[in-house]
Amino acid sequence: MKGLQYLKNSGSPRCQNLSQRPQLFKPSRLERIGSHFNQKSLIKIRIMGTQEYKNGGESLRIAFGCYDSIFGSIVLASTGEGICHLGFLNPGADDSKELRQMFPKANLEPKMDKHQESTLAFLSSLGHSSAPIKLHLKGTLFQLKVWEALLQIPSGILCSYSEIASRIDNP
């Protein structure tokens, strides 16, 4: 059972204590807390090459749009490879300001694409969408390791910041 094995091997006392309570991991409960959502198959990450963002994103074409979500107003931006930005909007805020700061030389186009559509479907279904999510991320090695660790946490399982830090050998 993946969730139970994860808890037993996590190294976290809290997670190991949970592993002693197998009633939490009956198949019916696992189905309710997210067996439809398998991070490994639904979320794919492509790392942005330094040449793609080092020059201000000059070679990037980024589609973006503002949308209402269950979390509030968001701006989603994507390259042809996947979602490169998701941010929350304040009322009256410039929807492209943060994007222009992140990618000052990129070609920004206000339009929806397939990556934004699948992300919105995922958000509106609370993680029960079968549409794959592709991310096109830039970041430091540390940030990318954090993303990788977050995606390895089974759905329905909680881990603290310190547990994630120890997983990426950066306590």
C-alpha positions, 0 to 999 in steps of 0.5 A: 500500500503506497501511502502506508509504505511512504509513512513508514519510510518517511523518517518523520515521527509523526508520519511513522505514528500514523503508519501504526493506524492502518484503519486510516488506509482502508481502500475505501478511505484511500479512494475518498482522499484522492486515488484519482489523483496520482501526482506522478502521472498527472503532473509533469515538470520540464525544467526551463533551460538557463538560455530560455530565461537568462536573457529575460525570456527573449526566446519565450512566447508566453500565453497568459490570462486571468481567471476566477478559481475556487481560490480567487482570481488568478493569472495563469501563464504558459509556454508551449511546454507548460505552465510557467506561472500561477499567481493570485490577483488583487482587484484592479491589479495589472495582470501582466506586471509580475510576468513582465518582471519575471520575463521582461523580454518575452513575447506575452500574448493574452490568450488561453492555451491547452496548458491553462485549460487543463490547469483550470480543469484540475483546480475546479475539480479539486484534483480529481481531473484526469487532464495532465498538468505540465509545468515549465519551471525555472528556479534554483537547484534548491527550488527544483528539489523542493518541487520534486519532493512535494510531488512525491508526497502521496495525495491526502498525506501531510508533511511539514517544512522540516520533513521536506527539508530533510528529504532534500538534504537541506534541514 
